[in-house]
């Protein structure tokens, strides 16, 4: 029983480290030492905190290395239009913030394949955020003076709370307005090259069966996710459309147990689609 409890605690701590990053929300946290950060996560010792965090970073590196085993894909990474010394900002929600995310795999791809280019990647994803919250902080994120912005947002907009019928957390009309305003404000602050990434489809059976979701009255439907995708597909910037590849419902192999978040394999698919979009398509 003690071993089982220890494993459960390690799993909970790993999920927190993977998905929740207080230093992004509170600037003063950025100066905290590892010992203090471990305490924030409820982890009793710094060694365990660093071991779990390093394990996540190792998984993203291994995921990138696995993709690079395909010579054709490796060639595409070489051809990515990022120039030496450029800054790439990733915007979004948990699907970007995740330490196993497509954005972190992209970081490892560039470090493994093009380390001499000195390309800087800044992960500005924040778990739980909607397009409305991203709109509220877009000017701050643009202070990084990015050359590129890769934006995957809208999954949380589509969440529903409480018994059906209930509205989405952000209406599709508001999502449409938010995305247009986010882009307008970014354009006014330097006009980086911009890529939209649609939120992936979900696996509804898993969402409905996941205890924290049904206990909290949280629901999500693929038609709402698709509606966000439709908004993005009608914007003028390039779009990495994940939804057709993930399928309806989303491929179980590419989703976590909650049915809402992509697994590491799912993030590999997303970054593959991104690389393809930036290097001429499939």
C-alpha positions in Angstrom: 0.0 0.0 0.0 2.9 2.4 0.8 4.5 1.8 -2.6 1.2 2.4 -4.3 0.7 5.6 -2.4 4.2 6.8 -3.3 3.6 6.0 -6.9 0.3 8.0 -6.8 2.1 11.0 -5.3 4.8 10.9 -7.9 2.2 10.8 -10.6 0.4 13.8 -9.1 3.6 15.8 -8.7 4.7 14.9 -12.3 1.4 16.2 -13.6 1.7 19.4 -11.7 5.2 20.0 -12.9 4.2 19.1 -16.4 1.1 21.4 -16.6 1.4 24.2 -14.0 4.1 26.8 -14.1 3.6 29.5 -11.5 6.6 31.5 -12.7 4.6 32.4 -15.8 1.8 33.9 -13.7 3.8 35.6 -11.0 7.0 37.3 -12.1 8.6 37.2 -8.6 8.5 33.4 -8.6 11.1 33.4 -11.4 13.8 34.2 -8.9 12.8 31.3 -6.6 15.4 28.6 -6.0 14.6 25.0 -6.8 14.0 24.2 -3.1 11.2 26.8 -2.9 9.7 25.7 -6.2 9.6 22.1 -4.9 7.7 23.4 -1.8 5.2 25.2 -4.1 4.4 21.9 -5.8 4.1 20.2 -2.4 7.2 18.1 -3.1 9.1 17.4 0.1 12.6 17.5 -1.3 14.5 19.3 -4.1 16.0 16.1 -5.5 12.6 14.6 -6.3 11.4 17.8 -7.9 14.5 18.0 -10.2 14.3 14.3 -11.0 10.7 14.6 -12.2 11.3 17.8 -14.1 14.4 16.3 -15.8 12.5 13.2 -16.7 9.9 15.3 -18.6 12.6 17.2 -20.4 14.3 13.9 -21.3 11.0 12.6 -22.7 10.6 15.6 -25.1 14.2 15.1 -26.3 13.6 11.4 -26.9 10.4 12.2 -28.7 12.3 14.7 -31.0 15.1 12.2 -31.6 12.5 9.5 -32.6 11.0 11.9 -35.2 14.4 12.7 -36.5 15.1 9.0 -37.3 13.0 9.6 -40.4 15.5 11.2 -42.9 12.7 13.0 -44.8 11.4 14.6 -41.6 15.0 15.6 -40.5 15.4 17.3 -43.9 12.2 19.2 -43.3 13.5 20.4 -39.9 16.7 21.7 -41.7 14.4 23.6 -44.1 12.3 25.3 -41.5 12.2 29.0 -42.3 13.5 30.1 -38.9 16.7 32.2 -39.4 19.7 32.3 -37.2 19.1 34.2 -33.9 15.3 34.6 -34.4 12.8 34.4 -31.5 9.8 32.1 -31.7 7.0 32.6 -29.1 4.5 29.8 -28.5 1.1 31.1 -27.3 -1.8 29.0 -26.0 -3.2 27.0 -23.2 -2.2 23.7 -21.6 -1.5 22.1 -25.0 1.4 24.6 -25.3 2.3 25.1 -21.7 2.7 21.3 -21.2 6.4 20.3 -20.7 5.7 17.5 -23.2 4.0 19.7 -25.7 4.5 20.1 -29.4 6.3 23.4 -28.7 8.8 21.8 -26.3 9.4 19.0 -28.9 10.0 21.7 -31.5 12.6 23.2 -29.1 14.4 19.9 -29.0 14.2 19.4 -32.7 16.0 22.6 -33.3 18.6 22.0 -30.6 19.3 18.5 -31.9 19.4 19.5 -35.6 20.3 23.2 -35.7 22.1 24.1 -32.4 24.4 26.6 -34.2 21.4 28.8 -35.3 20.8 30.0 -31.8 17.1 30.2 -32.3 15.3 31.3 -29.1 12.0 29.6 -28.1 9.8 31.2 -25.5 6.8 29.2 -24.2 4.0 31.6 -23.2 1.3 29.0 -23.0 -0.7 29.0 -19.8 -2.8 26.1 -18.7 -6.5 26.8 -18.4 -6.4 30.0 -20.4 -9.0 31.1 -22.9 -8.7 33.3 -25.9 -10.1 36.1 -23.7 -7.3 35.8 -21.3 -4.7 35.6 -24.0 -6.1 38.8 -25.5 -5.6 40.5 -22.1 -1.9 39.6 -22.0 -0.9 39.8 -25.7 0.9 43.1 -25.3 3.0 41.6 -22.6 4.0 38.6 -24.6 4.9 40.8 -27.5 7.6 42.4 -25.3 9.7 39.3 -26.3 9.9 41.0 -29.8 9.2 37.7 -31.6 10.0 37.0 -35.2 7.5 34.2 -35.2 4.4 33.4 -33.1 2.9 29.9 -33.1 -0.6 30.1 -31.5 -2.7 27.2 -30.4 -5.7 28.5 -28.4 -9.5 27.9 -28.2 -9.8 24.5 -26.5 -10.8 26.0 -23.2 -13.2 28.4 -24.9 -15.2 25.3 -25.9 -15.5 23.9 -22.4 -19.0 23.7 -20.9 -19.8 23.7 -17.2 -22.8 22.3 -15.3 -25.7 20.2 -16.5 -26.6 20.3 -20.2 -27.6 22.4 -22.0 -25.0 24.9 -20.9 -23.1 27.5 -22.9 -19.5 27.3 -23.9 -17.1 29.1 -21.6 -16.5 31.6 -24.4 -19.1 32.0 -27.1 -17.9 31.3 -30.6 -18.6 34.9 -31.6 -16.4 36.1 -28.8 -13.7 33.6 -29.7 -13.8 35.0 -33.3 -13.5 38.6 -32.0 -10.7 37.6 -29.6 -8.6 35.9 -32.3 -9.0 38.9 -34.6 -8.0 41.3 -31.9 -5.0 39.2 -30.7 -3.7 39.3 -34.3 -4.4 43.0 -34.7 -2.6 43.9 -31.5 0.4 41.7 -32.4 0.6 43.3 -35.8 0.7 46.7 -34.2 3.6 45.6 -31.9 6.0 44.4 -34.6 4.0 42.2 -36.9 5.8 38.8 -36.4 5.1 36.0 -38.8 2.1 34.2 -37.4 0.9 30.6 -37.5 -2.4 29.4 -36.0 -2.8 25.8 -34.8 -6.3 24.5 -34.3 -7.2 22.9 -31.0 -7.3 19.1 -31.5 -10.5 17.1 -31.4 -11.3 15.2 -28.2 -12.2 11.7 -27.3 -15.7 12.2 -25.8 -16.0 8.8 -24.1 -12.8 9.5 -22.1 -13.9 13.0 -21.2 -17.2 11.8 -19.9 -15.6 8.9 -17.9 -12.8 11.0 -16.4 -13.7 11.4 -12.7 -12.4 15.0 -12.2 -14.4 16.1 -15.2 -17.8 14.5 -14.3 -17.3 15.4 -10.6 -16.7 19.0 -11.6 -19.4 19.2 -14.2 -16.9 19.8 -17.0 -17.9 18.9 -20.5 -16.6 19.3 -24.0 -18.0 18.5 -27.5 -16.2 18.0 -30.8 -18.7 20.3 -32.6 -17.6 23.2 -30.4 -13.9 22.4 -31.0 -14.6 22.2 -34.7 -16.3 25.6 -34.6 -13.1 27.1 -33.2 -11.2 25.4 -36.0 -13.6 27.0 -38.5 -12.8 30.5 -37.1 -9.1 29.9 -37.5 -9.5 28.4 -41.0 -11.1 31.7 -42.1 -8.3 33.9 -40.9 -5.7 35.2 -43.3 -2.6 33.7 -41.7 -1.4 30.1 -42.3 -3.2 27.4 -40.2 -1.9 24.1 -39.0 -5.2 22.1 -39.0 -4.9 19.3 -36.5 -8.5 18.3 -36.5 -8.8 16.1 -39.5 -5.7 14.1 -38.5 -6.8 13.5 -35.0 -10.2 12.3 -36.2 -13.7 12.1 -34.7 -13.5 11.1 -32.0 -9.8 11.8 -31.4 -7.5 8.8 -31.9 -7.2 7.3 -28.4 -3.5 6.6 -28.9 -2.9 10.3 -29.3 -4.8 11.4 -26.2 -4.3 11.3 -22.4 -6.6 9.3 -20.2 -8.8 12.4 -19.7 -9.6 12.5 -23.5 -9.0 16.2 -23.6 -5.2 16.6 -23.7 -2.9 15.2 -26.3 -0.5 12.5 -25.2 3.2 12.7 -26.0 2.4 10.7 -29.2 -0.3 13.3 -30.0 2.1 16.2 -29.5 4.5 14.4 -31.9 1.7 14.5 -34.5 1.0 18.2 -33.9 4.7 19.1 -34.3 4.9 17.0 -37.4 1.9 18.8 -38.9 3.6 22.1 -38.0 6.9 21.2 -39.7 5.0 20.0 -42.8 3.0 23.3 -43.0 6.1 25.4 -42.7 8.0 23.3 -45.4 5.6 23.1 -48.2 2.8 20.8 -46.9 2.4 17.0 -46.7 
